[in-house]
Amino acid sequence: MSEPDTGKFTFTATPLPGVAPQTRAFLFPPHSTLHRQFGFEPSSLNIFTNVQTLTSTNCFTFALDSLILVHCDRCDNRGDDILQDIGTDTNDKGVIVFSNPNTDLNSKVFKPS
């Protein structure tokens, strides 16, 4: 039986003579989004275990937001110019697939020219 795809990374460190595995870590500074690509919490210190591995605490993501807002200056949506919002509800954690399920429900009013 194979393990389920959790979207987490397991990092492996090569043992170094005289260096304890607990001294190896990933430190993600505040105000950085790099932690998202590795699957860790922001401003976190993540230390390798005695077996030289470290598994991310979260699913990794290469998309900074899980939602894309498509703006159009011709839309009149009660104060905003959002034509469509597109979510990342896919199995592949780095790909967005969009299909409009209901064009009548998702239609927008356009401003006159």
Biopython code that builds the backbone (N, CA, C, O; Angstrom):
import numpy as np
from Bio.PDB.StructureBuilder import StructureBuilder

atoms = [
    (1, "MET", "N", (0.851, -1.173, 0.000)),
    (1, "MET", "CA", (0.000, 0.000, 0.000)),
    (1, "MET", "C", (0.899, 1.240, 0.000)),
    (1, "MET", "O", (1.847, 1.324, 0.781)),
    (2, "SER", "N", (0.606, 2.172, -0.854)),
    (2, "SER", "CA", (1.402, 3.394, -0.920)),
    (2, "SER", "C", (0.801, 4.455, -0.002)),
    (2, "SER", "O", (-0.392, 4.433, 0.301)),
    (3, "GLU", "N", (1.645, 5.374, 0.430)),
    (3, "GLU", "CA", (1.190, 6.447, 1.306)),
    (3, "GLU", "C", (0.396, 7.470, 0.497)),
    (3, "GLU", "O", (0.672, 7.672, -0.685)),
    (4, "PRO", "N", (-0.590, 8.117, 1.126)),
    (4, "PRO", "CA", (-1.371, 9.132, 0.405)),
    (4, "PRO", "C", (-0.514, 10.357, 0.095)),
    (4, "PRO", "O", (0.441, 10.661, 0.809)),
    (5, "ASP", "N", (-0.869, 11.044, -0.971)),
    (5, "ASP", "CA", (-0.174, 12.271, -1.342)),
    (5, "ASP", "C", (-0.698, 13.384, -0.460)),
    (5, "ASP", "O", (-1.838, 13.825, -0.604)),
    (6, "THR", "N", (0.150, 13.839, 0.461)),
    (6, "THR", "CA", (-0.256, 14.883, 1.406)),
    (6, "THR", "C", (0.139, 16.265, 0.930)),
    (6, "THR", "O", (-0.316, 17.265, 1.484)),
    (7, "GLY", "N", (0.985, 16.335, -0.097)),
    (7, "GLY", "CA", (1.467, 17.622, -0.552)),
    (7, "GLY", "C", (2.586, 18.167, 0.308)),
    (7, "GLY", "O", (2.980, 19.323, 0.159)),
    (8, "LYS", "N", (3.103, 17.342, 1.212)),
    (8, "LYS", "CA", (4.196, 17.764, 2.090)),
    (8, "LYS", "C", (5.521, 17.252, 1.540)),
    (8, "LYS", "O", (5.583, 16.210, 0.887)),
    (9, "PHE", "N", (6.578, 18.008, 1.821)),
    (9, "PHE", "CA", (7.937, 17.603, 1.450)),
    (9, "PHE", "C", (8.596, 16.938, 2.647)),
    (9, "PHE", "O", (8.345, 17.305, 3.794)),
    (10, "THR", "N", (9.443, 15.952, 2.364)),
    (10, "THR", "CA", (10.345, 15.417, 3.382)),
    (10, "THR", "C", (11.751, 15.729, 2.913)),
    (10, "THR", "O", (12.175, 15.287, 1.845)),
    (11, "PHE", "N", (12.469, 16.491, 3.718)),
    (11, "PHE", "CA", (13.833, 16.902, 3.401)),
    (11, "PHE", "C", (14.786, 15.963, 4.117)),
    (11, "PHE", "O", (14.542, 15.580, 5.261)),
    (12, "THR", "N", (15.866, 15.592, 3.455)),
    (12, "THR", "CA", (16.875, 14.707, 4.032)),
    (12, "THR", "C", (18.219, 15.409, 4.023)),
    (12, "THR", "O", (18.631, 15.973, 3.009)),
    (13, "ALA", "N", (18.898, 15.371, 5.156)),
    (13, "ALA", "CA", (20.222, 15.980, 5.284)),
    (13, "ALA", "C", (21.274, 14.877, 5.303)),
    (13, "ALA", "O", (21.098, 13.853, 5.962)),
    (14, "THR", "N", (22.349, 15.087, 4.589)),
    (14, "THR", "CA", (23.458, 14.147, 4.599)),
    (14, "THR", "C", (24.221, 14.310, 5.908)),
    (14, "THR", "O", (24.581, 15.427, 6.278)),
    (15, "PRO", "N", (24.475, 13.198, 6.620)),
    (15, "PRO", "CA", (25.206, 13.306, 7.882)),
    (15, "PRO", "C", (26.601, 13.901, 7.674)),
    (15, "PRO", "O", (27.302, 13.563, 6.720)),
    (16, "LEU", "N", (26.979, 14.780, 8.573)),
    (16, "LEU", "CA", (28.312, 15.373, 8.550)),
    (16, "LEU", "C", (29.055, 14.953, 9.813)),
    (16, "LEU", "O", (28.495, 15.029, 10.907)),
    (17, "PRO", "N", (30.296, 14.515, 9.686)),
    (17, "PRO", "CA", (31.049, 14.102, 10.874)),
    (17, "PRO", "C", (31.175, 15.250, 11.871)),
    (17, "PRO", "O", (31.577, 16.357, 11.515)),
    (18, "GLY", "N", (30.831, 14.971, 13.112)),
    (18, "GLY", "CA", (30.979, 15.963, 14.168)),
    (18, "GLY", "C", (29.879, 17.003, 14.243)),
    (18, "GLY", "O", (29.952, 17.906, 15.076)),
    (19, "VAL", "N", (28.858, 16.904, 13.396)),
    (19, "VAL", "CA", (27.759, 17.871, 13.415)),
    (19, "VAL", "C", (26.471, 17.148, 13.821)),
    (19, "VAL", "O", (26.034, 16.213, 13.150)),
    (20, "ALA", "N", (25.882, 17.588, 14.912)),
    (20, "ALA", "CA", (24.639, 16.970, 15.388)),
    (20, "ALA", "C", (23.497, 17.336, 14.452)),
    (20, "ALA", "O", (23.426, 18.471, 13.980)),
    (21, "PRO", "N", (22.600, 16.390, 14.175)),
    (21, "PRO", "CA", (21.494, 16.685, 13.265)),
    (21, "PRO", "C", (20.579, 17.794, 13.780)),
    (21, "PRO", "O", (19.935, 18.483, 12.989)),
    (22, "GLN", "N", (20.517, 17.972, 15.116)),
    (22, "GLN", "CA", (19.639, 19.001, 15.671)),
    (22, "GLN", "C", (20.140, 20.407, 15.378)),
    (22, "GLN", "O", (19.409, 21.376, 15.582)),
    (23, "THR", "N", (21.383, 20.532, 14.901)),
    (23, "THR", "CA", (21.903, 21.859, 14.588)),
    (23, "THR", "C", (21.545, 22.289, 13.174)),
    (23, "THR", "O", (21.842, 23.417, 12.780)),
    (24, "ARG", "N", (20.916, 21.418, 12.411)),
    (24, "ARG", "CA", (20.483, 21.750, 11.062)),
    (24, "ARG", "C", (19.012, 22.116, 11.103)),
    (24, "ARG", "O", (18.191, 21.419, 11.701)),
    (25, "ALA", "N", (18.701, 23.224, 10.455)),
    (25, "ALA", "CA", (17.317, 23.701, 10.532)),
    (25, "ALA", "C", (17.003, 24.605, 9.360)),
    (25, "ALA", "O", (17.898, 25.115, 8.685)),
    (26, "PHE", "N", (15.712, 24.792, 9.130)),
    (26, "PHE", "CA", (15.204, 25.810, 8.220)),
    (26, "PHE", "C", (14.615, 26.907, 9.089)),
    (26, "PHE", "O", (13.726, 26.657, 9.904)),
    (27, "LEU", "N", (15.109, 28.112, 8.913)),
    (27, "LEU", "CA", (14.591, 29.266, 9.631)),
    (27, "LEU", "C", (13.972, 30.206, 8.607)),
    (27, "LEU", "O", (14.643, 30.653, 7.676)),
    (28, "PHE", "N", (12.701, 30.499, 8.783)),
    (28, "PHE", "CA", (11.992, 31.377, 7.861)),
    (28, "PHE", "C", (11.738, 32.709, 8.556)),
    (28, "PHE", "O", (11.006, 32.765, 9.544)),
    (29, "PRO", "N", (12.338, 33.781, 8.045)),
    (29, "PRO", "CA", (12.215, 35.083, 8.707)),
    (29, "PRO", "C", (10.819, 35.681, 8.555)),
    (29, "PRO", "O", (10.064, 35.305, 7.658)),
    (30, "PRO", "N", (10.487, 36.619, 9.446)),
    (30, "PRO", "CA", (9.209, 37.327, 9.307)),
    (30, "PRO", "C", (9.183, 38.118, 7.999)),
    (30, "PRO", "O", (10.235, 38.470, 7.464)),
    (31, "HIS", "N", (8.027, 38.388, 7.501)),
    (31, "HIS", "CA", (7.815, 39.196, 6.287)),
    (31, "HIS", "C", (8.363, 38.507, 5.041)),
    (31, "HIS", "O", (8.642, 39.178, 4.047)),
    (32, "SER", "N", (8.523, 37.192, 5.069)),
    (32, "SER", "CA", (8.974, 36.437, 3.901)),
    (32, "SER", "C", (7.886, 35.428, 3.548)),
    (32, "SER", "O", (7.220, 34.894, 4.434)),
    (33, "THR", "N", (7.708, 35.171, 2.263)),
    (33, "THR", "CA", (6.722, 34.154, 1.853)),
    (33, "THR", "C", (7.389, 32.841, 1.452)),
    (33, "THR", "O", (6.721, 31.927, 0.970)),
    (34, "LEU", "N", (8.693, 32.746, 1.647)),
    (34, "LEU", "CA", (9.426, 31.540, 1.263)),
    (34, "LEU", "C", (8.939, 30.300, 2.005)),
    (34, "LEU", "O", (9.019, 29.192, 1.474)),
    (35, "HIS", "N", (8.438, 30.473, 3.222)),
    (35, "HIS", "CA", (7.952, 29.336, 4.005)),
    (35, "HIS", "C", (6.835, 28.587, 3.284)),
    (35, "HIS", "O", (6.692, 27.378, 3.464)),
    (36, "ARG", "N", (6.045, 29.282, 2.474)),
    (36, "ARG", "CA", (4.923, 28.645, 1.778)),
    (36, "ARG", "C", (5.406, 27.647, 0.726)),
    (36, "ARG", "O", (4.789, 26.600, 0.535)),
    (37, "GLN", "N", (6.512, 27.970, 0.041)),
    (37, "GLN", "CA", (7.031, 27.067, -0.979)),
    (37, "GLN", "C", (7.638, 25.807, -0.376)),
    (37, "GLN", "O", (7.716, 24.777, -1.046)),
    (38, "PHE", "N", (8.071, 25.878, 0.880)),
    (38, "PHE", "CA", (8.644, 24.717, 1.551)),
    (38, "PHE", "C", (7.620, 23.990, 2.428)),
    (38, "PHE", "O", (7.881, 22.878, 2.887)),
    (39, "GLY", "N", (6.457, 24.609, 2.665)),
    (39, "GLY", "CA", (5.399, 23.957, 3.438)),
    (39, "GLY", "C", (5.510, 24.146, 4.937)),
    (39, "GLY", "O", (5.112, 23.264, 5.698)),
    (40, "PHE", "N", (6.050, 25.292, 5.385)),
    (40, "PHE", "CA", (6.190, 25.542, 6.814)),
    (40, "PHE", "C", (5.404, 26.783, 7.229)),
    (40, "PHE", "O", (4.876, 27.516, 6.393)),
    (41, "GLU", "N", (5.341, 26.993, 8.524)),
    (41, "GLU", "CA", (4.658, 28.160, 9.078)),
    (41, "GLU", "C", (5.538, 29.401, 8.910)),
    (41, "GLU", "O", (6.762, 29.281, 8.849)),
    (42, "PRO", "N", (4.934, 30.588, 8.835)),
    (42, "PRO", "CA", (5.738, 31.813, 8.765)),
    (42, "PRO", "C", (6.502, 32.032, 10.070)),
    (42, "PRO", "O", (6.044, 31.639, 11.143)),
    (43, "SER", "N", (7.656, 32.657, 9.965)),
    (43, "SER", "CA", (8.503, 32.975, 11.135)),
    (43, "SER", "C", (8.774, 31.740, 11.984)),
    (43, "SER", "O", (8.723, 31.814, 13.212)),
    (44, "SER", "N", (9.060, 30.608, 11.351)),
    (44, "SER", "CA", (9.242, 29.369, 12.101)),
    (44, "SER", "C", (10.676, 28.859, 12.016)),
    (44, "SER", "O", (11.387, 29.112, 11.043)),
    (45, "LEU", "N", (11.083, 28.135, 13.056)),
    (45, "LEU", "CA", (12.361, 27.433, 13.098)),
    (45, "LEU", "C", (12.032, 25.951, 13.039)),
    (45, "LEU", "O", (11.321, 25.442, 13.905)),
    (46, "ASN", "N", (12.538, 25.248, 12.029)),
    (46, "ASN", "CA", (12.213, 23.840, 11.799)),
    (46, "ASN", "C", (13.503, 23.039, 11.824)),
    (46, "ASN", "O", (14.370, 23.214, 10.968)),
    (47, "ILE", "N", (13.627, 22.151, 12.819)),
    (47, "ILE", "CA", (14.875, 21.445, 13.091)),
    (47, "ILE", "C", (14.781, 20.005, 12.588)),
    (47, "ILE", "O", (13.760, 19.338, 12.757)),
    (48, "PHE", "N", (15.869, 19.540, 11.966)),
    (48, "PHE", "CA", (15.945, 18.166, 11.503)),
    (48, "PHE", "C", (15.959, 17.213, 12.700)),
    (48, "PHE", "O", (16.444, 17.561, 13.777)),
    (49, "THR", "N", (15.418, 16.000, 12.497)),
    (49, "THR", "CA", (15.361, 15.000, 13.564)),
    (49, "THR", "C", (16.667, 14.215, 13.624)),
    (49, "THR", "O", (17.584, 14.444, 12.835)),
    (50, "ASN", "N", (16.733, 13.283, 14.576)),
    (50, "ASN", "CA", (17.922, 12.436, 14.720)),
    (50, "ASN", "C", (18.164, 11.555, 13.503)),
    (50, "ASN", "O", (19.287, 11.097, 13.290)),
    (51, "VAL", "N", (17.146, 11.313, 12.710)),
    (51, "VAL", "CA", (17.318, 10.466, 11.519)),
    (51, "VAL", "C", (17.590, 11.301, 10.276)),
    (51, "VAL", "O", (17.460, 10.812, 9.153)),
    (52, "GLN", "N", (17.968, 12.559, 10.476)),
    (52, "GLN", "CA", (18.392, 13.455, 9.400)),
    (52, "GLN", "C", (17.265, 13.844, 8.446)),
    (52, "GLN", "O", (17.537, 14.208, 7.302)),
    (53, "THR", "N", (16.001, 13.775, 8.889)),
    (53, "THR", "CA", (14.896, 14.173, 8.016)),
    (53, "THR", "C", (14.067, 15.268, 8.676)),
    (53, "THR", "O", (14.078, 15.450, 9.893)),
    (54, "LEU", "N", (13.364, 15.973, 7.838)),
    (54, "LEU", "CA", (12.452, 17.026, 8.277)),
    (54, "LEU", "C", (11.288, 17.028, 7.306)),
    (54, "LEU", "O", (11.485, 17.178, 6.100)),
    (55, "THR", "N", (10.082, 16.862, 7.816)),
    (55, "THR", "CA", (8.881, 16.881, 6.976)),
    (55, "THR", "C", (8.148, 18.190, 7.202)),
    (55, "THR", "O", (7.964, 18.628, 8.338)),
    (56, "SER", "N", (7.732, 18.809, 6.104)),
    (56, "SER", "CA", (7.029, 20.086, 6.217)),
    (56, "SER", "C", (5.742, 19.913, 7.012)),
    (56, "SER", "O", (5.126, 18.848, 6.989)),
    (57, "THR", "N", (5.347, 20.956, 7.707)),
    (57, "THR", "CA", (4.139, 20.897, 8.541)),
    (57, "THR", "C", (2.871, 21.149, 7.740)),
    (57, "THR", "O", (1.780, 20.763, 8.159)),
    (58, "ASN", "N", (3.009, 21.792, 6.596)),
    (58, "ASN", "CA", (1.860, 22.115, 5.745)),
    (58, "ASN", "C", (2.106, 21.603, 4.336)),
    (58, "ASN", "O", (3.213, 21.202, 3.978)),
    (59, "CYS", "N", (1.063, 21.630, 3.564)),
    (59, "CYS", "CA", (1.173, 21.345, 2.136)),
    (59, "CYS", "C", (1.972, 22.469, 1.492)),
    (59, "CYS", "O", (1.721, 23.643, 1.765)),
    (60, "PHE", "N", (2.927, 22.122, 0.645)),
    (60, "PHE", "CA", (3.701, 23.156, -0.039)),
    (60, "PHE", "C", (2.833, 23.811, -1.105)),
    (60, "PHE", "O", (1.902, 23.196, -1.624)),
    (61, "THR", "N", (3.141, 25.049, -1.425)),
    (61, "THR", "CA", (2.428, 25.742, -2.491)),
    (61, "THR", "C", (3.361, 26.719, -3.171)),
    (61, "THR", "O", (4.141, 27.413, -2.519)),
    (62, "PHE", "N", (3.273, 26.765, -4.469)),
    (62, "PHE", "CA", (4.061, 27.723, -5.231)),
    (62, "PHE", "C", (3.198, 28.898, -5.674)),
    (62, "PHE", "O", (3.700, 29.849, -6.274)),
    (63, "ALA", "N", (1.914, 28.837, -5.383)),
    (63, "ALA", "CA", (1.008, 29.953, -5.662)),
    (63, "ALA", "C", (0.881, 30.763, -4.383)),
    (63, "ALA", "O", (0.570, 30.208, -3.329)),
    (64, "LEU", "N", (1.113, 32.055, -4.458)),
    (64, "LEU", "CA", (1.046, 32.873, -3.250)),
    (64, "LEU", "C", (-0.371, 33.019, -2.738)),
    (64, "LEU", "O", (-0.566, 33.190, -1.534)),
    (65, "ASP", "N", (-1.346, 32.959, -3.590)),
    (65, "ASP", "CA", (-2.737, 33.032, -3.171)),
    (65, "ASP", "C", (-3.489, 31.861, -3.771)),
    (65, "ASP", "O", (-3.183, 31.406, -4.873)),
    (66, "SER", "N", (-4.488, 31.374, -3.023)),
    (66, "SER", "CA", (-5.289, 30.267, -3.529)),
    (66, "SER", "C", (-6.484, 30.755, -4.327)),
    (66, "SER", "O", (-7.385, 29.981, -4.649)),
    (67, "LEU", "N", (-6.486, 32.047, -4.646)),
    (67, "LEU", "CA", (-7.581, 32.617, -5.407)),
    (67, "LEU", "C", (-7.027, 33.694, -6.330)),
    (67, "LEU", "O", (-6.206, 34.518, -5.925)),
    (68, "ILE", "N", (-7.481, 33.674, -7.553)),
    (68, "ILE", "CA", (-7.122, 34.718, -8.507)),
    (68, "ILE", "C", (-8.366, 35.541, -8.774)),
    (68, "ILE", "O", (-9.435, 34.995, -9.048)),
    (69, "LEU", "N", (-8.227, 36.851, -8.693)),
    (69, "LEU", "CA", (-9.329, 37.752, -9.007)),
    (69, "LEU", "C", (-9.045, 38.385, -10.361)),
    (69, "LEU", "O", (-8.037, 39.072, -10.530)),
    (70, "VAL", "N", (-9.930, 38.156, -11.324)),
    (70, "VAL", "CA", (-9.791, 38.741, -12.645)),
    (70, "VAL", "C", (-10.552, 40.066, -12.648)),
    (70, "VAL", "O", (-11.773, 40.088, -12.492)),
    (71, "HIS", "N", (-9.830, 41.158, -12.825)),
    (71, "HIS", "CA", (-10.422, 42.495, -12.809)),
    (71, "HIS", "C", (-10.684, 42.972, -14.237)),
    (71, "HIS", "O", (-9.958, 42.622, -15.168)),
    (72, "CYS", "N", (-11.729, 43.774, -14.390)),
    (72, "CYS", "CA", (-12.064, 44.355, -15.682)),
    (72, "CYS", "C", (-12.679, 45.726, -15.430)),
    (72, "CYS", "O", (-13.641, 45.851, -14.672)),
    (73, "ASP", "N", (-12.123, 46.753, -16.065)),
    (73, "ASP", "CA", (-12.638, 48.102, -15.830)),
    (73, "ASP", "C", (-14.021, 48.320, -16.441)),
    (73, "ASP", "O", (-14.616, 49.382, -16.257)),
    (74, "ARG", "N", (-14.529, 47.344, -17.151)),
    (74, "ARG", "CA", (-15.868, 47.456, -17.754)),
    (74, "ARG", "C", (-16.950, 46.841, -16.860)),
    (74, "ARG", "O", (-18.134, 46.951, -17.180)),
    (75, "CYS", "N", (-16.573, 46.192, -15.740)),
    (75, "CYS", "CA", (-17.556, 45.579, -14.848)),
    (75, "CYS", "C", (-18.160, 46.602, -13.899)),
    (75, "CYS", "O", (-17.493, 47.547, -13.478)),
    (76, "ASP", "N", (-19.419, 46.402, -13.570)),
    (76, "ASP", "CA", (-20.125, 47.247, -12.624)),
    (76, "ASP", "C", (-20.760, 46.338, -11.579)),
    (76, "ASP", "O", (-21.939, 45.997, -11.671)),
    (77, "ASN", "N", (-19.965, 45.952, -10.587)),
    (77, "ASN", "CA", (-20.405, 44.980, -9.581)),
    (77, "ASN", "C", (-20.602, 45.628, -8.219)),
    (77, "ASN", "O", (-19.990, 45.203, -7.239)),
    (78, "ARG", "N", (-21.420, 46.619, -8.146)),
    (78, "ARG", "CA", (-21.713, 47.270, -6.872)),
    (78, "ARG", "C", (-20.447, 47.703, -6.140)),
    (78, "ARG", "O", (-20.282, 47.417, -4.954)),
    (79, "GLY", "N", (-19.555, 48.393, -6.847)),
    (79, "GLY", "CA", (-18.401, 48.970, -6.189)),
    (79, "GLY", "C", (-17.060, 48.310, -6.475)),
    (79, "GLY", "O", (-16.023, 48.876, -6.129)),
    (80, "ASP", "N", (-17.045, 47.142, -7.090)),
    (80, "ASP", "CA", (-15.747, 46.561, -7.449)),
    (80, "ASP", "C", (-15.711, 46.266, -8.946)),
    (80, "ASP", "O", (-16.730, 46.346, -9.632)),
    (81, "ASP", "N", (-14.537, 45.929, -9.434)),
    (81, "ASP", "CA", (-14.375, 45.648, -10.865)),
    (81, "ASP", "C", (-13.953, 44.207, -11.119)),
    (81, "ASP", "O", (-13.230, 43.925, -12.075)),
    (82, "ILE", "N", (-14.410, 43.288, -10.254)),
    (82, "ILE", "CA", (-14.026, 41.880, -10.380)),
    (82, "ILE", "C", (-14.927, 41.195, -11.397)),
    (82, "ILE", "O", (-16.145, 41.127, -11.233)),
    (83, "LEU", "N", (-14.295, 40.690, -12.450)),
    (83, "LEU", "CA", (-15.022, 39.962, -13.482)),
    (83, "LEU", "C", (-15.287, 38.528, -13.032)),
    (83, "LEU", "O", (-16.390, 38.012, -13.212)),
    (84, "GLN", "N", (-14.271, 37.882, -12.444)),
    (84, "GLN", "CA", (-14.423, 36.490, -12.019)),
    (84, "GLN", "C", (-13.392, 36.180, -10.950)),
    (84, "GLN", "O", (-12.271, 36.686, -11.001)),
    (85, "ASP", "N", (-13.767, 35.341, -9.970)),
    (85, "ASP", "CA", (-12.784, 34.814, -9.032)),
    (85, "ASP", "C", (-12.547, 33.347, -9.386)),
    (85, "ASP", "O", (-13.483, 32.605, -9.683)),
    (86, "ILE", "N", (-11.283, 32.948, -9.350)),
    (86, "ILE", "CA", (-10.888, 31.597, -9.755)),
    (86, "ILE", "C", (-10.117, 30.971, -8.607)),
    (86, "ILE", "O", (-9.077, 31.492, -8.206)),
    (87, "GLY", "N", (-10.608, 29.866, -8.075)),
    (87, "GLY", "CA", (-9.957, 29.179, -6.968)),
    (87, "GLY", "C", (-9.027, 28.080, -7.437)),
    (87, "GLY", "O", (-9.007, 27.725, -8.616)),
    (88, "THR", "N", (-8.249, 27.540, -6.494)),
    (88, "THR", "CA", (-7.292, 26.482, -6.811)),
    (88, "THR", "C", (-7.773, 25.148, -6.250)),
    (88, "THR", "O", (-7.042, 24.490, -5.509)),
    (89, "ASP", "N", (-8.948, 24.756, -6.583)),
    (89, "ASP", "CA", (-9.518, 23.508, -6.081)),
    (89, "ASP", "C", (-9.125, 22.355, -7.009)),
    (89, "ASP", "O", (-9.966, 21.802, -7.717)),
    (90, "THR", "N", (-7.840, 22.003, -6.997)),
    (90, "THR", "CA", (-7.345, 20.927, -7.852)),
    (90, "THR", "C", (-6.476, 19.978, -7.040)),
    (90, "THR", "O", (-6.066, 20.315, -5.929)),
    (91, "ASN", "N", (-6.190, 18.804, -7.576)),
    (91, "ASN", "CA", (-5.299, 17.856, -6.918)),
    (91, "ASN", "C", (-3.848, 18.289, -7.017)),
    (91, "ASN", "O", (-3.071, 18.057, -6.091)),
    (92, "ASP", "N", (-3.475, 18.906, -8.109)),
    (92, "ASP", "CA", (-2.118, 19.405, -8.270)),
    (92, "ASP", "C", (-2.029, 20.719, -7.522)),
    (92, "ASP", "O", (-2.753, 21.664, -7.835)),
    (93, "LYS", "N", (-1.153, 20.786, -6.540)),
    (93, "LYS", "CA", (-1.116, 21.938, -5.653)),
    (93, "LYS", "C", (-0.541, 23.194, -6.287)),
    (93, "LYS", "O", (-0.594, 24.260, -5.673)),
    (94, "GLY", "N", (0.008, 23.107, -7.495)),
    (94, "GLY", "CA", (0.590, 24.275, -8.130)),
    (94, "GLY", "C", (-0.101, 24.700, -9.407)),
    (94, "GLY", "O", (0.415, 25.554, -10.128)),
    (95, "VAL", "N", (-1.277, 24.118, -9.713)),
    (95, "VAL", "CA", (-1.970, 24.398, -10.964)),
    (95, "VAL", "C", (-3.397, 24.837, -10.672)),
    (95, "VAL", "O", (-4.066, 24.280, -9.802)),
    (96, "ILE", "N", (-3.847, 25.832, -11.402)),
    (96, "ILE", "CA", (-5.234, 26.286, -11.274)),
    (96, "ILE", "C", (-5.994, 25.881, -12.528)),
    (96, "ILE", "O", (-5.573, 26.185, -13.644)),
    (97, "VAL", "N", (-7.101, 25.201, -12.342)),
    (97, "VAL", "CA", (-7.969, 24.811, -13.451)),
    (97, "VAL", "C", (-9.309, 25.501, -13.230)),
    (97, "VAL", "O", (-9.854, 25.468, -12.127)),
    (98, "PHE", "N", (-9.836, 26.124, -14.274)),
    (98, "PHE", "CA", (-11.099, 26.842, -14.118)),
    (98, "PHE", "C", (-12.098, 26.398, -15.168)),
    (98, "PHE", "O", (-11.773, 26.280, -16.349)),
    (99, "SER", "N", (-13.310, 26.157, -14.720)),
    (99, "SER", "CA", (-14.434, 25.888, -15.591)),
    (99, "SER", "C", (-15.639, 26.583, -14.970)),
    (99, "SER", "O", (-15.965, 26.348, -13.806)),
    (100, "ASN", "N", (-16.294, 27.432, -15.738)),
    (100, "ASN", "CA", (-17.435, 28.167, -15.210)),
    (100, "ASN", "C", (-18.637, 27.224, -15.150)),
    (100, "ASN", "O", (-19.161, 26.836, -16.194)),
    (101, "PRO", "N", (-19.083, 26.847, -13.946)),
    (101, "PRO", "CA", (-20.159, 25.868, -13.832)),
    (101, "PRO", "C", (-21.545, 26.417, -14.157)),
    (101, "PRO", "O", (-22.442, 25.655, -14.518)),
    (102, "ASN", "N", (-21.726, 27.730, -14.031)),
    (102, "ASN", "CA", (-23.045, 28.298, -14.246)),
    (102, "ASN", "C", (-22.877, 29.715, -14.786)),
    (102, "ASN", "O", (-22.696, 30.660, -14.018)),
    (103, "THR", "N", (-22.937, 29.857, -16.085)),
    (103, "THR", "CA", (-22.700, 31.171, -16.685)),
    (103, "THR", "C", (-23.785, 32.180, -16.315)),
    (103, "THR", "O", (-23.499, 33.373, -16.206)),
    (104, "ASP", "N", (-25.014, 31.729, -16.121)),
    (104, "ASP", "CA", (-26.086, 32.653, -15.738)),
    (104, "ASP", "C", (-25.852, 33.213, -14.336)),
    (104, "ASP", "O", (-26.020, 34.411, -14.109)),
    (105, "LEU", "N", (-25.470, 32.362, -13.410)),
    (105, "LEU", "CA", (-25.230, 32.778, -12.032)),
    (105, "LEU", "C", (-23.997, 33.650, -11.910)),
    (105, "LEU", "O", (-23.954, 34.538, -11.058)),
    (106, "ASN", "N", (-22.990, 33.416, -12.745)),
    (106, "ASN", "CA", (-21.718, 34.148, -12.662)),
    (106, "ASN", "C", (-21.615, 35.291, -13.661)),
    (106, "ASN", "O", (-20.534, 35.854, -13.833)),
    (107, "SER", "N", (-22.691, 35.640, -14.312)),
    (107, "SER", "CA", (-22.621, 36.735, -15.281)),
    (107, "SER", "C", (-22.487, 38.064, -14.559)),
    (107, "SER", "O", (-22.904, 38.200, -13.409)),
    (108, "LYS", "N", (-21.900, 39.044, -15.241)),
    (108, "LYS", "CA", (-21.656, 40.374, -14.681)),
    (108, "LYS", "C", (-22.307, 41.438, -15.552)),
    (108, "LYS", "O", (-22.498, 41.250, -16.753)),
    (109, "VAL", "N", (-22.638, 42.547, -14.930)),
    (109, "VAL", "CA", (-23.169, 43.707, -15.640)),
    (109, "VAL", "C", (-21.989, 44.558, -16.087)),
    (109, "VAL", "O", (-21.095, 44.849, -15.292)),
    (110, "PHE", "N", (-21.980, 44.955, -17.343)),
    (110, "PHE", "CA", (-20.910, 45.803, -17.863)),
    (110, "PHE", "C", (-21.376, 47.250, -17.908)),
    (110, "PHE", "O", (-22.552, 47.530, -18.141)),
    (111, "LYS", "N", (-20.442, 48.164, -17.682)),
    (111, "LYS", "CA", (-20.718, 49.595, -17.764)),
    (111, "LYS", "C", (-20.919, 49.999, -19.212)),
    (111, "LYS", "O", (-20.288, 49.432, -20.104)),
    (112, "PRO", "N", (-21.773, 50.954, -19.457)),
    (112, "PRO", "CA", (-21.910, 51.433, -20.843)),
    (112, "PRO", "C", (-20.625, 52.148, -21.260)),
    (112, "PRO", "O", (-19.922, 52.722, -20.429)),
    (113, "SER", "N", (-20.336, 52.102, -22.547)),
    (113, "SER", "CA", (-19.089, 52.716, -23.036)),
    (113, "SER", "C", (-19.148, 54.197, -23.106)),
    (113, "SER", "O", (-18.173, 54.836, -23.499)),
]
sb = StructureBuilder()
sb.init_structure("model")
sb.init_model(0)
sb.init_chain("A")
sb.init_seg("    ")
for serial, (resi, resn, name, xyz) in enumerate(atoms, 1):
    if name == "N":
        sb.init_residue(resn, " ", resi, " ")
    sb.init_atom(name, np.array(xyz, "f"), 0.0, 1.0, " ", f" {name:<3s}", serial, name[0])
structure = sb.get_structure()
